[in-house]
Amino acid sequence: MAAPFPRVESFGLREIGNDRGLQLYGAALAAINVLTAIFWLTLEPIDQILAPGEPAVCWPFFQQCYAVRLLQPEAIKLIVVAILSLGILNVSWFIRGRTKAGYLGLLGITVCKLLLIAQDYRLIHNQHYMATFAIGTFLFVPDKRRAVPFLIVSFYFWAGILKLNADWLSGAGLYGRRPFGMPDSLVPAACLYVVILELVVVFGLLAKRRWILIASLFQVALFQLASFWVVGWFYPVLMYLLLSFFLLPKAASAVTDPRPPVLGIGRPALILALFFAALQWVPALYPGKSAITGEGRMFALHMFDAPLECRSERIVHNPDGSNTSSLIRPRFVYQRIACDPLVYFQLATASCRAVHQEEGTDFDLRLKTRQGSGPYYSVIDIKNFCASDTSYRWWEHNAWISTQSSDTPD
């Protein structure tokens, strides 16, 4: 009598096709693309951010992004609606067991989404970072039943590492928001609990004993519920979709890497965890505080940092010899990148392109930032910015970005 499932390989379509649980998880990942489209249609106006007339804030690896801004807002919104509609269809394909259609649909829609995100740095979000890793693991990493849980635990663990600072532990990093409306006096204790949860409790998600798994999953789910008060609905709903992996039915047949595990961990899962961990150390390779300089952060998670305030100004040198000072107020930025030097560098670069035809017009670029209630530090001070031909290098420290440790407060 033939086995109910043919022998499967540990990579690609056949691994998913022979595992009903993975098909359902594919539906959850496809729902993330639907969630993203809803976010763009309701909270983040991507059609305005990518509009031809909006100054571009290009990613360091794509500094000519302004050249591809050819679509009008209506066309961009239509693309997002298409992502939403096709994403819903993609969910149904996985639920109905149409593995090949679901797999290719998830790949295609995700690539389309990433092409939009690549057009402006302001579209950077942890949600997209984690979703891309999760979907990429599901599509391309073998032995998915072992790899996926290690990736999810890595998300929480490295987020916990980022929270090992006084700003988070004191509650200052919540910007005055209180989960469940709790009294201010309880916020520091709750923040400490979150660190313990992400550094210790979350490893219970890898436990073989069901009661440990369920107890850990309950605490993580409660934490995500609390995050609605702090970050809104996009992040916690996305994490609930990722966490649904731990509620999947067990595989009808064991689909694991046939090679012996290393330290009790499947080889693909171990390689994935080490690669993800290596990326989290990239910001530490740059001098200064990455929360202030912004350097290297696009490679890693960037959870709540110290509350920052900044002020940037453009001092224009007019042809008649006079100067005009004006504040730079970036549009469509959220708190975590509102003081990122890259944002102001790109806006200043866009200003240079705008005044290129006006001979003799140039300006100085300044950015001052402070952490909490401390003094302001000069982070950027570039004279005659357009003539200086300043560039942004993502692979090394940019000397024109001052580090707080080497600077004096204003």
C-alpha positions in Angstrom: 0.0 0.0 0.0 1.4 3.4 -1.0 2.2 5.8 1.7 -0.2 8.7 2.1 2.7 11.1 1.3 5.5 10.5 -1.2 9.1 10.8 0.0 9.9 14.5 0.2 13.0 16.6 -0.1 13.8 19.0 2.7 13.7 22.1 0.5 11.2 23.9 -1.8 7.7 23.0 -3.0 7.6 19.4 -2.1 8.5 20.0 1.5 5.6 22.4 1.8 3.3 20.3 -0.3 3.7 17.3 1.9 3.1 19.2 5.1 -0.4 20.6 5.8 0.9 22.7 8.7 3.4 24.4 6.4 0.7 25.1 3.9 -1.3 26.8 6.6 1.8 28.8 7.7 2.2 29.9 4.1 -1.3 31.3 4.3 -0.3 33.2 7.4 2.8 34.6 5.6 0.7 35.6 2.6 -1.6 37.4 5.0 1.4 39.6 6.0 1.4 41.0 2.5 -2.3 41.8 2.9 -1.6 43.4 6.2 1.1 45.5 4.6 -1.2 46.7 1.9 -3.8 47.7 4.5 -1.2 49.6 6.4 -0.1 51.5 3.3 -3.7 52.3 2.4 -4.7 53.5 5.9 -1.7 54.8 7.9 1.3 55.2 5.8 0.6 57.2 2.6 3.0 55.3 0.2 1.3 56.9 -2.8 2.4 60.4 -1.5 5.8 59.2 -0.3 6.7 57.8 -3.8 5.0 60.6 -5.8 7.2 62.3 -8.4 7.0 65.7 -6.8 8.0 64.5 -3.3 11.7 64.9 -2.4 13.1 61.4 -2.3 14.9 59.9 0.8 16.9 57.2 -1.0 18.3 54.1 0.6 22.2 54.2 0.7 22.3 51.3 -1.8 20.0 53.0 -4.3 20.9 56.7 -4.2 19.4 57.3 -7.6 15.9 56.3 -6.5 14.5 59.7 -7.5 15.1 58.8 -11.2 12.5 56.0 -11.1 9.7 58.0 -9.6 7.5 57.9 -12.7 4.2 56.7 -11.3 1.5 59.1 -10.1 -0.1 58.6 -6.7 -3.2 57.0 -8.3 -1.1 54.4 -10.0 0.9 53.6 -6.9 -2.3 53.2 -4.9 -3.6 50.9 -7.6 -0.5 48.7 -7.2 -1.1 48.6 -3.4 -4.7 47.6 -4.0 -3.5 44.9 -6.4 -1.1 43.6 -3.7 -4.1 43.5 -1.3 -6.3 41.6 -3.7 -3.7 39.2 -4.9 -2.5 38.7 -1.3 -6.0 37.5 -0.3 -6.0 35.2 -3.3 -2.6 33.9 -2.2 -4.0 33.1 1.2 -6.7 31.1 -0.3 -4.3 29.1 -2.5 -2.4 27.9 0.5 -5.5 27.1 2.5 -6.8 25.1 -0.5 -3.6 23.2 -0.8 -2.5 24.7 -4.1 1.1 24.7 -3.1 2.8 25.7 -6.3 0.4 28.7 -6.9 0.7 29.7 -3.3 4.5 29.5 -3.4 5.0 31.5 -6.6 2.3 34.0 -5.5 4.0 34.6 -2.2 7.4 35.1 -4.0 6.0 37.4 -6.6 3.9 39.6 -4.3 6.8 39.9 -1.8 9.2 41.0 -4.6 6.7 43.6 -5.8 6.4 44.9 -2.2 10.1 45.1 -1.8 10.5 47.0 -5.0 8.2 49.6 -3.6 10.0 49.7 -0.3 13.4 50.1 -2.1 12.3 53.4 -3.6 12.3 55.4 -0.3 14.1 54.9 3.0 11.1 56.3 4.9 9.4 53.0 4.2 11.8 51.1 6.4 10.1 49.3 9.3 11.0 46.4 11.5 7.8 44.8 10.3 9.1 44.6 6.7 12.5 43.5 8.0 11.1 40.6 9.9 8.5 39.7 7.3 11.2 39.5 4.6 13.3 37.2 6.8 10.3 35.0 7.6 9.1 34.7 4.1 12.6 34.2 2.7 13.1 31.4 5.2 9.8 29.8 4.3 10.6 29.9 0.6 14.2 29.1 0.4 15.6 27.5 3.6 15.3 23.7 3.9 14.1 21.9 7.0 11.5 24.6 7.7 10.0 22.9 10.7 13.3 23.5 12.5 14.4 26.7 10.9 11.3 28.8 11.3 11.0 28.6 15.1 14.7 29.5 15.5 14.2 32.6 13.4 11.2 33.7 15.4 13.1 33.2 18.7 16.0 35.2 17.2 13.6 38.1 16.5 12.7 38.3 20.2 16.1 37.6 21.6 17.9 40.3 19.6 15.1 42.7 20.4 15.7 42.0 24.0 19.5 42.7 23.6 18.6 46.1 22.2 16.5 46.8 25.3 19.4 46.3 27.7 19.8 50.1 28.4 18.6 52.6 30.9 16.2 54.3 28.5 14.2 51.1 28.1 14.4 49.8 31.6 13.3 53.1 33.0 10.3 53.3 30.7 11.6 56.4 28.9 11.8 54.5 25.7 8.0 54.1 25.5 7.6 57.8 24.9 5.0 58.1 27.6 2.8 55.3 26.4 1.4 52.9 29.0 0.4 49.3 28.0 -3.1 48.4 29.3 -3.2 51.9 30.8 -1.1 50.8 33.7 0.1 53.4 36.3 3.5 55.1 35.5 4.9 53.5 38.6 4.6 50.0 37.1 6.1 50.8 33.7 9.7 50.1 34.7 8.8 46.7 36.2 6.9 45.9 33.0 9.8 46.9 30.9 12.1 44.7 32.9 9.7 41.8 32.5 9.8 42.3 28.7 13.6 42.0 28.7 13.4 38.7 30.7 10.7 37.5 28.4 12.7 38.2 25.2 16.0 36.9 26.6 14.9 33.9 28.6 11.2 32.9 28.4 11.0 33.0 24.6 13.3 30.0 24.4 10.4 28.0 25.8 9.0 28.2 22.3 11.7 25.7 21.3 10.8 23.2 24.1 9.6 19.7 23.2 7.3 19.6 26.2 4.0 20.9 25.2 3.2 22.6 28.5 6.4 24.7 28.4 5.7 25.7 24.8 2.1 26.8 25.6 3.2 28.7 28.8 5.8 30.6 26.8 3.5 31.2 23.9 0.9 32.6 26.2 3.4 35.1 27.7 4.6 36.2 24.3 1.1 36.6 23.1 0.3 38.8 26.1 3.3 40.9 25.4 2.2 41.4 21.8 -1.3 42.4 23.1 0.4 45.1 25.3 2.3 46.4 22.3 -1.0 47.6 20.7 -0.8 50.6 23.2 2.8 51.4 22.3 3.2 50.8 18.5 -0.3 50.5 17.1 -1.7 47.4 15.3 0.7 46.6 12.4 3.5 45.1 14.5 1.5 43.0 16.9 -0.8 41.6 14.2 2.2 40.7 12.1 3.8 38.9 15.1 0.6 37.0 15.8 0.8 35.7 12.2 4.4 34.7 12.7 3.6 33.1 16.0 0.8 31.0 14.5 3.6 28.6 13.5 3.6 27.2 17.0 -0.1 26.3 16.7 0.3 24.3 13.5 -0.7 20.7 13.3 2.3 18.3 13.4 3.7 17.1 10.2 2.2 13.8 8.9 5.7 12.6 8.3 9.0 13.8 9.7 10.5 16.3 7.3 14.0 17.1 8.7 17.5 17.5 7.4 18.8 13.9 7.2 22.3 15.1 8.4 22.9 14.8 12.1 22.2 18.0 14.0 24.9 20.3 15.4 24.4 21.0 19.2 20.9 19.5 18.8 20.0 22.1 16.1 19.3 21.4 12.5 22.1 22.6 10.2 19.9 25.0 8.2 18.4 26.4 11.4 21.8 26.9 12.9 23.2 28.7 9.8 20.1 30.9 9.6 20.4 31.8 13.3 24.1 32.6 13.0 23.6 34.7 9.9 20.8 36.7 11.6 22.9 37.2 14.7 25.8 38.4 12.6 23.6 41.1 11.0 22.6 42.4 14.4 26.2 43.2 15.2 26.7 45.3 12.1 25.7 48.6 13.8 28.3 48.0 16.4 31.0 48.1 13.7 30.4 51.8 13.3 31.6 54.4 15.8 29.2 56.3 18.0 25.7 55.4 19.0 23.8 53.9 16.1 20.5 55.4 17.4 22.0 58.8 16.7 24.2 58.2 13.7 21.9 55.8 12.0 24.8 54.0 10.5 24.4 50.2 10.0 20.9 50.2 11.3 19.3 49.1 8.0 21.0 45.7 8.4 19.6 45.0 11.9 16.5 45.2 14.0 16.0 48.7 15.4 13.5 48.5 18.3 12.8 51.3 20.7 15.9 53.4 21.3 16.5 56.4 23.5 14.0 59.2 23.0 15.7 61.6 20.6 15.0 65.2 19.7 16.6 66.9 16.8 16.6 70.1 14.8 18.0 70.6 11.4 18.4 73.7 9.4 19.4 74.7 5.9 21.3 78.0 5.7 21.0 79.2 2.2 23.7 81.4 0.6 21.9 83.7 -1.8 23.5 85.1 -5.0 23.3 88.6 -3.5 25.5 87.5 -0.6 22.7 87.3 2.0 21.9 84.1 4.0 18.4 82.6 4.7 18.0 80.0 7.4 15.1 77.6 7.4 14.3 74.5 9.4 14.1 71.1 7.6 10.9 69.3 8.6 10.8 65.9 7.0 7.5 64.6 5.9 6.2 61.1 6.4 8.9 60.0 9.0 8.1 58.1 12.1 9.9 58.4 15.5 12.7 55.9 14.9 14.1 57.6 11.9 13.0 61.2 12.6 16.6 62.1 13.6 18.5 59.8 11.3 21.2 61.7 9.5 20.5 59.8 6.3 17.1 61.4 6.1 18.5 64.9 6.2 21.4 64.1 3.9 19.0 62.9 1.2 16.6 65.8 1.6 19.6 68.2 1.3 20.7 66.3 -1.8 17.3 66.7 -3.2 17.5 70.4 -2.5 20.8 70.6 -4.4 19.1 69.0 -7.5 16.2 71.6 -7.1 18.6 74.6 -7.2 21.0 73.2 -9.7 19.9 75.6 -12.3 20.4 78.6 -10.0 24.1 79.4 -10.3 25.8 80.4 -7.1 23.0 79.1 -4.8 24.3 76.8 -2.0 23.6 76.2 1.6 25.0 74.8 4.8 23.5 71.7 6.4 23.2 71.3 10.1 21.7 68.7 12.4 21.7 68.8 16.2 20.4 65.9 18.2 19.9 65.3 21.9 19.0 62.2 23.9 16.2 62.6 26.3 16.6 65.9 28.2 20.3 66.1 27.6 22.2 68.7 25.7 22.1 69.0 21.9 25.1 67.7 20.0 26.1 68.6 16.5 25.7 65.5 14.3 26.0 67.2 10.9 27.7 70.5 10.0 28.6 70.7 6.3 29.5 74.0 4.8 28.4 74.7 1.2 26.7 71.3 1.0 26.1 71.2 -2.7 29.6 72.2 -3.7 31.1 69.8 -1.2 29.8 66.8 -3.2 29.3 64.9 0.0 28.4 61.2 -0.4 26.9 58.6 1.9 28.7 55.3 2.2 26.8 52.4 3.7 29.8 50.1 4.0 31.9 52.4 6.2 31.6 55.3 8.7 30.9 58.7 7.1 33.3 61.2 8.5 30.8 64.0 8.2 28.5 62.3 10.7 29.9 63.3 14.1 29.8 60.8 17.0 28.5 62.0 20.3 31.5 60.7 22.2 33.9 62.9 20.2 31.7 66.0 20.1 30.9 68.8 22.6 27.4 69.8 23.5 26.0 73.1 22.2 
